[in-house]
Amino acid sequence: MAVRAKQRRHVRIETAATLDFLGSEILLDHEIENLSASGLSLCSTAREPVGSHVQLTINFPDFQESITVVARVVRHTDEPYKAMGLEFTEVSAEDRLILDRYLVERNARMAK
């Protein structure tokens, strides 16, 4: 696990954000395990195949804003729980600004 953390380009943070997931199943208002500038981890038994692309709407209740991104499934885990790792592949410039601002503010709050 420590090796994986060293390989990450961006710090992952715990978040209050939720997402709407459009894949083979539809999940609405689903909790995100952690979030970074490049992706997220989602605890769910509904998992898409590794390599597939899915559309996500990430809801930031603190900002009363949402962003829409396309992400690629990069991993599945079964222990300690079922989860799916997603890497963002398409994020508009406007949505990138919202995401980056959220991450900075959330990280600052967690550091207090």
DSSP file (Angstrom, degrees, kcal/mol; ACC not computed):
  #  RESIDUE AA STRUCTURE BP1 BP2  ACC     N-H-->O    O-->H-N    N-H-->O    O-->H-N    TCO  KAPPA ALPHA  PHI   PSI    X-CA   Y-CA   Z-CA
    1    1 A M     >        0   0    0      0, 0.0     4,-1.8     0, 0.0     5,-0.1   0.000 360.0 360.0 360.0 -39.8    0.0    0.0    0.0
    2    2 A A  H  >  +     0   0    0      1,-0.2     4,-1.7     2,-0.2     5,-0.1   0.860 360.0  55.7 -62.9 -34.9    2.8    2.4    0.8
    3    3 A V  H  > S+     0   0    0      1,-0.2     4,-1.5     2,-0.2    -1,-0.2   0.923 105.0  51.5 -63.3 -43.6    4.3    1.8   -2.7
    4    4 A R  H  > S+     0   0    0      1,-0.2     4,-1.0     2,-0.2     3,-0.3   0.904 107.1  53.5 -60.7 -41.1    1.0    2.8   -4.3
    5    5 A A  H  < S+     0   0    0     -4,-1.8     3,-0.5     1,-0.2    -1,-0.2   0.878 107.2  51.7 -62.0 -38.1    0.9    6.0   -2.4
    6    6 A K  H  < S+     0   0    0     -4,-1.7    -1,-0.2     1,-0.2    -2,-0.2   0.825 107.4  53.6 -67.4 -30.4    4.4    6.9   -3.6
    7    7 A Q  H  < S+     0   0    0     -4,-1.5    -1,-0.2    -3,-0.3    -2,-0.2   0.681  86.4 103.1 -78.7 -18.2    3.3    6.3   -7.2
    8    8 A R     <  -     0   0    0     -4,-1.0     3,-0.1    -3,-0.5     4,-0.0  -0.408  58.1-156.5 -70.1 139.6    0.4    8.6   -7.0
    9    9 A R  S    S+     0   0    0      1,-0.1     2,-0.4    -2,-0.1    -1,-0.1   0.764  78.2  39.8 -82.3 -28.4    0.8   12.0   -8.7
   10   10 A H  S    S-     0   0    0     26,-0.0     2,-0.2     0, 0.0    -1,-0.1  -0.950  86.4-111.2-128.9 143.1   -1.9   13.7   -6.6
   11   11 A V        -     0   0    0     -2,-0.4     2,-0.4    -3,-0.1    26,-0.3  -0.491  31.0-137.8 -69.3 135.7   -2.8   13.5   -2.9
   12   12 A R        -     0   0    0     -2,-0.2     2,-0.3    24,-0.1    24,-0.2  -0.805  21.3-166.2 -96.4 138.6   -6.2   11.9   -2.3
   13   13 A I  B     -A   35   0A   0     22,-2.8    22,-2.3    -2,-0.4     2,-0.2  -0.890  26.2-108.3-123.0 153.1   -8.4   13.4    0.3
   14   14 A E        -     0   0    0     -2,-0.3     2,-0.3    20,-0.2    20,-0.2  -0.526  47.6-165.5 -71.4 149.2  -11.5   12.3    2.1
   15   15 A T        -     0   0    0     17,-0.4    17,-0.2    18,-0.4    88,-0.0  -0.945  40.6-145.9-142.2 156.9  -14.5   14.2    0.8
   16   16 A A  S    S+     0   0    0     -2,-0.3    -1,-0.1    15,-0.1    -2,-0.0   0.385  70.8 114.6 -96.2  -0.9  -18.1   15.1    1.5
   17   17 A A        -     0   0    0     43,-0.1    15,-1.2    44,-0.1     2,-0.3  -0.304  49.1-161.7 -69.3 153.7  -18.7   15.1   -2.3
   18   18 A T  E     -CB  31  59A   0     41,-1.8    41,-3.2    13,-0.2     2,-0.3  -0.784   5.2-144.1-125.1 172.3  -21.1   12.6   -3.8
   19   19 A L  E     -CB  30  58A   0     11,-2.3    11,-2.9    -2,-0.3     2,-0.5  -0.981  14.7-139.5-141.9 157.1  -21.5   11.4   -7.4
   20   20 A D  E     - B   0  57A   0     37,-2.6    37,-2.4    -2,-0.3     2,-0.5  -0.973  30.2-156.5-108.3 126.6  -24.0   10.2   -9.9
   21   21 A F  E     -CB  27  56A   0      6,-2.8     6,-1.9    -2,-0.5     2,-0.7  -0.910  11.6-167.6-115.0 124.2  -22.5    7.3  -11.8
   22   22 A L  E     +CB  26  55A   0     33,-2.5    33,-1.4    -2,-0.5     4,-0.2  -0.878  42.7 109.2-115.3  99.9  -23.6    6.4  -15.3
   23   23 A G  S    S-     0   0    0      2,-2.3    31,-0.0    -2,-0.7    24,-0.0  -0.338  94.6 -42.7-135.8-141.2  -22.3    3.0  -16.3
   24   24 A S  S    S+     0   0    0     -2,-0.1     2,-0.3     2,-0.0    -2,-0.0   0.779 137.8  34.8 -68.1 -22.8  -24.0   -0.4  -16.8
   25   25 A E  S    S-     0   0    0     21,-0.0    -2,-2.3     2,-0.0     2,-0.5  -0.867  86.3-128.7-120.5 161.3  -25.8    0.6  -13.6
   26   26 A I  E     -C   22   0A   0     -2,-0.3     2,-0.5    -4,-0.2    -4,-0.2  -0.955  22.0-174.2-113.3 122.6  -26.9    4.0  -12.4
   27   27 A L  E     -C   21   0A   0     -6,-1.9    -6,-2.8    -2,-0.5     2,-0.4  -0.965   7.1-162.1-114.3 130.0  -25.9    5.1   -9.0
   28   28 A L  E     -     0   0A   0     -2,-0.5    -8,-0.2    -8,-0.2    -2,-0.0  -0.923  68.4  -2.5-115.5 138.4  -27.3    8.4   -7.7
   29   29 A D  E    S+     0   0A   0     -2,-0.4     2,-0.3     1,-0.2    -9,-0.2   0.890  86.1 171.1  54.2  45.8  -25.9   10.5   -4.8
   30   30 A H  E     -C   19   0A   0    -11,-2.9   -11,-2.3    -3,-0.2    -1,-0.2  -0.676  34.5-110.9 -91.2 139.5  -23.3    7.8   -4.0
   31   31 A E  E     -C   18   0A   0     -2,-0.3    12,-0.5   -13,-0.2     2,-0.4  -0.416  23.0-137.8 -71.4 142.1  -20.5    8.5   -1.5
   32   32 A I        -     0   0    0    -15,-1.2   -17,-0.4   -17,-0.2    10,-0.2  -0.848   2.0-152.3 -97.1 133.5  -16.9    8.9   -2.8
   33   33 A E  S    S-     0   0    0      8,-2.3   -18,-0.4    -2,-0.4     2,-0.3   0.963  75.1 -19.2 -70.4 -52.1  -14.2    7.2   -0.7
   34   34 A N  E     - D   0  41A   0      7,-1.1     7,-2.1   -20,-0.2     2,-0.3  -0.981  62.4-152.5-154.7 162.8  -11.5    9.7   -1.7
   35   35 A L  E     +AD  13  40A   0    -22,-2.3   -22,-2.8    -2,-0.3     2,-0.3  -0.979  13.2 170.1-141.4 144.3  -10.8   12.3   -4.4
   36   36 A S        -     0   0    0      3,-2.7     3,-0.3    -2,-0.3   -24,-0.1  -0.840  51.9 -91.5-140.7-179.2   -7.8   13.8   -6.1
   37   37 A A  S    S+     0   0    0    -26,-0.3    63,-0.1    -2,-0.3     3,-0.1   0.724 125.5  38.5 -67.5 -21.1   -7.1   16.1   -9.0
   38   38 A S  S    S-     0   0    0      1,-0.2    50,-2.6    49,-0.1     2,-0.3   0.524 125.5 -39.3-110.9  -6.4   -6.6   13.0  -11.2
   39   39 A G  E     - E   0  87A   0     48,-0.3    -3,-2.7    -3,-0.3     2,-0.3  -0.990  49.6-117.6 173.8-166.7   -9.3   10.6  -10.0
   40   40 A L  E     -DE  35  86A   0     46,-2.1    46,-2.9    -2,-0.3     2,-0.4  -0.968  15.2-123.0-155.7 167.0  -11.3    9.0   -7.2
   41   41 A S  E     -DE  34  85A   0     -7,-2.1    -8,-2.3    -2,-0.3    -7,-1.1  -0.974  24.4-164.6-119.1 136.4  -12.1    5.8   -5.4
   42   42 A L  E     - E   0  84A   0     42,-2.4    42,-2.2    -2,-0.4     2,-0.6  -0.980  14.8-141.3-126.7 121.7  -15.7    4.6   -5.1
   43   43 A C  E     + E   0  83A   0     -2,-0.5     2,-0.3   -12,-0.5    40,-0.3  -0.736  50.2 127.8 -81.2 119.0  -16.9    2.0   -2.7
   44   44 A S        -     0   0    0     38,-1.2    -2,-0.1    -2,-0.6    37,-0.0  -0.951  61.8-141.8-169.5 146.8  -19.5    0.0   -4.6
   45   45 A T  S    S+     0   0    0     -2,-0.3     2,-0.9     1,-0.1    -1,-0.1   0.646  90.6  86.0 -84.2 -16.8  -20.5   -3.5   -5.6
   46   46 A A        +     0   0    0     36,-0.1     2,-0.4    -3,-0.1    -1,-0.1  -0.754  65.9 169.9 -83.5 105.6  -21.6   -2.1   -8.9
   47   47 A R        -     0   0    0     -2,-0.9     3,-0.1    36,-0.0    29,-0.1  -0.957  27.1-144.9-127.4 139.7  -18.3   -2.2  -10.8
   48   48 A E        -     0   0    0     -2,-0.4     3,-0.1     1,-0.1     6,-0.0  -0.582  41.2 -84.4 -92.1 158.9  -17.4   -1.6  -14.5
   49   49 A P    >   -     0   0    0      0, 0.0     3,-2.1     0, 0.0    24,-0.3  -0.332  52.4 -95.8 -62.9 144.1  -14.7   -3.6  -16.3
   50   50 A V  T 3  S+     0   0    0      1,-0.3    24,-0.2    24,-0.1     3,-0.1  -0.388 113.8  28.5 -57.9 134.1  -11.1   -2.3  -15.9
   51   51 A G  T 3  S+     0   0    0     22,-2.9    -1,-0.3     1,-0.4    23,-0.1   0.168  92.9 122.0  96.6 -16.3  -10.4   -0.1  -18.9
   52   52 A S    <   -     0   0    0     -3,-2.1    21,-2.8    20,-0.1     2,-0.4  -0.402  57.8-129.0 -78.3 158.3  -14.0    1.0  -19.5
   53   53 A H  E     - F   0  72A   0     19,-0.2     2,-0.3    -3,-0.1    19,-0.2  -0.873  25.2-176.9-109.8 140.9  -15.0    4.6  -19.5
   54   54 A V  E     - F   0  71A   0     17,-2.7    17,-2.6    -2,-0.4     2,-0.5  -0.942  24.8-122.7-134.1 154.5  -17.9    6.0  -17.4
   55   55 A Q  E     -BF  22  70A   0    -33,-1.4   -33,-2.5    -2,-0.3     2,-0.4  -0.849  30.7-172.2 -98.7 133.9  -19.5    9.4  -17.0
   56   56 A L  E     -BF  21  69A   0     13,-2.9    13,-2.6    -2,-0.5     2,-0.6  -0.967  19.3-157.7-126.4 140.5  -19.6   10.9  -13.5
   57   57 A T  E     -BF  20  68A   0    -37,-2.4   -37,-2.6    -2,-0.4     2,-0.5  -0.981  18.2-157.3-111.9 116.9  -21.3   13.9  -12.1
   58   58 A I  E     -BF  19  67A   0      9,-2.5     9,-2.2    -2,-0.6     2,-0.5  -0.846   4.8-153.5 -99.1 125.0  -19.5   14.9   -8.9
   59   59 A N  E     -BF  18  66A   0    -41,-3.2   -41,-1.8    -2,-0.5     7,-0.2  -0.863   7.0-164.1-103.8 124.5  -21.6   17.0   -6.5
   60   60 A F  E >>> - F   0  65A   0      5,-3.2     4,-1.5    -2,-0.5     5,-1.5  -0.835   5.5-176.5-107.3  92.5  -19.9   19.4   -4.1
   61   61 A P  T 345S+     0   0    0      0, 0.0    -1,-0.2     0, 0.0   -44,-0.1   0.817  81.6  61.6 -61.7 -30.4  -22.5   20.3   -1.5
   62   62 A D  T 345S+     0   0    0      1,-0.2    -2,-0.0    -3,-0.1   -45,-0.0   0.850 117.4  29.9 -61.8 -33.5  -20.1   22.7    0.2
   63   63 A F  T <45S-     0   0    0     -3,-1.0    -1,-0.2     2,-0.2     3,-0.1   0.563 101.0-129.4 -99.8 -13.1  -20.0   24.8   -3.0
   64   64 A Q  T  <5S+     0   0    0     -4,-1.5     2,-0.3     1,-0.3    -2,-0.1   0.904  72.9 115.2  55.5  43.4  -23.5   24.0   -4.3
   65   65 A E  E   < -F   60   0A   0     -5,-1.5    -5,-3.2    33,-0.0     2,-0.3  -0.916  49.6-158.1-136.2 161.6  -21.9   23.1   -7.6
   66   66 A S  E     -F   59   0A   0     -2,-0.3     2,-0.3    -7,-0.2    -7,-0.2  -0.957   2.2-158.0-136.4 155.2  -21.4   20.0   -9.7
   67   67 A I  E     -F   58   0A   0     -9,-2.2    -9,-2.5    -2,-0.3     2,-0.5  -0.949  10.5-141.8-129.5 155.5  -19.0   18.9  -12.4
   68   68 A T  E     +F   57   0A   0     -2,-0.3    24,-0.5   -11,-0.2     2,-0.3  -0.977  28.5 166.3-118.5 128.8  -19.3   16.3  -15.1
   69   69 A V  E     -FG  56  91A   0    -13,-2.6   -13,-2.9    -2,-0.5     2,-0.4  -0.902  33.0-129.9-134.3 161.4  -16.2   14.2  -16.0
   70   70 A V  E     -FG  55  90A   0     20,-2.0    19,-3.2    -2,-0.3    20,-1.9  -0.953  32.4-174.5-109.1 137.2  -15.4   11.1  -18.0
   71   71 A A  E     -FG  54  88A   0    -17,-2.6   -17,-2.7    -2,-0.4     2,-0.4  -0.944  20.7-134.1-133.8 153.0  -13.2    8.6  -16.1
   72   72 A R  E     -FG  53  87A   0     15,-3.0    15,-2.7    -2,-0.3     2,-0.5  -0.889  26.7-119.9-105.4 134.9  -11.5    5.3  -16.9
   73   73 A V  E     + G   0  86A   0    -21,-2.8   -22,-2.9    -2,-0.4    13,-0.2  -0.633  37.2 170.4 -73.2 121.0  -11.7    2.4  -14.5
   74   74 A V  E     +     0   0A   0     11,-2.9     2,-0.3    -2,-0.5    12,-0.2   0.638  55.8   2.3-109.2 -19.2   -8.2    1.6  -13.5
   75   75 A R  E     - G   0  85A   0     10,-1.3    10,-2.5   -26,-0.1     2,-0.3  -0.995  48.3-149.4-163.0 159.1   -8.6   -0.9  -10.7
   76   76 A H  E     - G   0  84A   0     -2,-0.3     2,-0.3     8,-0.2     8,-0.2  -0.964  15.5-167.9-124.8 146.4  -10.9   -3.0   -8.6
   77   77 A T  E     - G   0  83A   0      6,-2.1     6,-2.1    -2,-0.3    -2,-0.0  -0.976  16.3-176.5-130.8 151.6  -10.4   -4.1   -5.0
   78   78 A D        +     0   0    0     -2,-0.3     4,-0.1     4,-0.2    -1,-0.1   0.555  54.5  99.8-115.8 -18.7  -12.2   -6.6   -2.9
   79   79 A E  S    S-     0   0    0      1,-0.2    -1,-0.2     2,-0.1     4,-0.1  -0.975  96.0  -0.2-124.7 136.6  -10.4   -6.1    0.5
   80   80 A P  S    S-     0   0    0      0, 0.0     2,-0.3     0, 0.0    -1,-0.2  -0.995 143.2 -20.4 -78.2  -3.8  -11.2   -4.7    2.9
   81   81 A Y  S    S-     0   0    0    -37,-0.0     2,-0.4   -36,-0.0    -2,-0.1  -0.962  79.2 -80.1-155.1 166.2  -14.3   -3.8    0.8
   82   82 A K        +     0   0    0     -2,-0.3   -38,-1.2    -4,-0.1     2,-0.3  -0.605  60.9 156.2 -76.1 126.2  -15.4   -3.7   -2.8
   83   83 A A  E     -EG  43  77A   0     -6,-2.1    -6,-2.1    -2,-0.4     2,-0.4  -0.948  32.7-143.4-147.1 164.5  -14.1   -0.5   -4.5
   84   84 A M  E     -EG  42  76A   0    -42,-2.2   -42,-2.4    -2,-0.3     2,-0.5  -0.999  12.0-144.7-134.6 130.3  -13.3    0.8   -7.9
   85   85 A G  E     -EG  41  75A   0    -10,-2.5   -11,-2.9    -2,-0.4   -10,-1.3  -0.838  19.6-168.3 -96.4 131.0  -10.5    3.2   -8.8
   86   86 A L  E     -EG  40  73A   0    -46,-2.9   -46,-2.1    -2,-0.5     2,-0.5  -0.957  10.8-156.5-124.1 136.5  -11.3    5.8  -11.5
   87   87 A E  E     -EG  39  72A   0    -15,-2.7   -15,-3.0    -2,-0.4   -48,-0.3  -0.949  26.8-119.0-112.2 127.9   -8.9    8.1  -13.4
   88   88 A F  E     + G   0  71A   0    -50,-2.6   -17,-0.3    -2,-0.5     3,-0.1  -0.435  36.3 168.1 -66.4 132.8  -10.3   11.2  -15.0
   89   89 A T  E     +     0   0A   0    -19,-3.2     2,-0.4     1,-0.3   -18,-0.2   0.609  68.3  34.1-116.2 -24.8   -9.8   11.3  -18.7
   90   90 A E  E     + G   0  70A   0    -20,-1.9   -20,-2.0     2,-0.0     2,-0.4  -0.945  61.6 154.8-138.4 115.8  -12.0   14.2  -19.7
   91   91 A V  E     - G   0  69A   0     -2,-0.4   -22,-0.1   -22,-0.2     5,-0.0  -0.978  37.0-128.8-138.5 123.0  -12.5   17.3  -17.6
   92   92 A S     >  -     0   0    0    -24,-0.5     4,-2.5    -2,-0.4     5,-0.2  -0.249  26.6-111.7 -66.1 160.4  -13.5   20.7  -19.1
   93   93 A A  H  > S+     0   0    0      1,-0.2     4,-1.8     2,-0.2     5,-0.1   0.899 119.1  50.0 -60.2 -41.5  -11.5   23.7  -18.1
   94   94 A E  H  > S+     0   0    0      1,-0.2     4,-1.6     2,-0.2    -1,-0.2   0.923 112.5  45.9 -64.1 -44.9  -14.4   25.2  -16.2
   95   95 A D  H  > S+     0   0    0      1,-0.2     4,-2.6     2,-0.2    -2,-0.2   0.847 107.9  58.0 -67.7 -33.3  -14.9   21.9  -14.3
   96   96 A R  H  X S+     0   0    0     -4,-2.5     4,-2.9     2,-0.2     5,-0.2   0.899 104.7  51.6 -61.7 -41.0  -11.2   21.6  -13.6
   97   97 A L  H  X S+     0   0    0     -4,-1.8     4,-2.3     2,-0.2    -1,-0.2   0.911 111.2  46.8 -62.4 -42.5  -11.3   25.1  -11.9
   98   98 A I  H  X S+     0   0    0     -4,-1.6     4,-2.5     2,-0.2    -2,-0.2   0.932 114.0  47.8 -64.4 -46.1  -14.1   24.0   -9.6
   99   99 A L  H  X S+     0   0    0     -4,-2.6     4,-2.6     2,-0.2    -2,-0.2   0.935 113.1  47.3 -61.2 -48.1  -12.4   20.7   -8.8
  100  100 A D  H  X S+     0   0    0     -4,-2.9     4,-2.3     1,-0.2    -1,-0.2   0.906 112.7  49.2 -62.2 -42.2   -9.1   22.3   -8.0
  101  101 A R  H  X S+     0   0    0     -4,-2.3     4,-2.5    -5,-0.2     5,-0.2   0.916 111.3  50.0 -63.1 -43.2  -10.7   25.0   -5.8
  102  102 A Y  H  X S+     0   0    0     -4,-2.5     4,-3.0     1,-0.2     5,-0.3   0.935 110.6  49.2 -60.2 -47.3  -12.7   22.3   -4.0
  103  103 A L  H  X S+     0   0    0     -4,-2.6     4,-2.4     2,-0.2    -2,-0.2   0.898 111.9  48.2 -61.8 -41.9   -9.6   20.2   -3.3
  104  104 A V  H  X S+     0   0    0     -4,-2.3     4,-2.1     2,-0.2    -1,-0.2   0.946 116.2  42.9 -63.4 -48.2   -7.6   23.2   -2.0
  105  105 A E  H  X S+     0   0    0     -4,-2.5     4,-2.0     2,-0.2    -2,-0.2   0.894 115.6  48.2 -67.5 -39.7  -10.4   24.3    0.3
  106  106 A R  H  X S+     0   0    0     -4,-3.0     4,-2.1    -5,-0.2    -1,-0.2   0.911 111.9  49.8 -66.7 -42.5  -11.2   20.8    1.5
  107  107 A N  H  X S+     0   0    0     -4,-2.4     4,-1.4    -5,-0.3    -2,-0.2   0.896 109.9  51.2 -63.1 -40.6   -7.5   20.1    2.2
  108  108 A A  H  X S+     0   0    0     -4,-2.1     4,-0.7     1,-0.2    -1,-0.2   0.898 110.1  49.8 -63.6 -40.9   -7.1   23.3    4.1
  109  109 A R  H >< S+     0   0    0     -4,-2.0     3,-0.7     1,-0.2    -1,-0.2   0.884 110.1  50.0 -64.5 -39.1  -10.2   22.4    6.3
  110  110 A M  H 3< S+     0   0    0     -4,-2.1    -1,-0.2     1,-0.2    -2,-0.2   0.781 103.8  59.9 -72.0 -26.0   -8.8   19.0    7.0
  111  111 A A  H 3<        0   0    0     -4,-1.4    -1,-0.2     1,-0.2    -2,-0.2   0.681 360.0 360.0 -75.6 -17.9   -5.4   20.4    8.0
  112  112 A K    <<        0   0    0     -3,-0.7    -1,-0.2    -4,-0.7    -2,-0.1   0.480 360.0 360.0 -72.9 360.0   -7.0   22.5   10.8
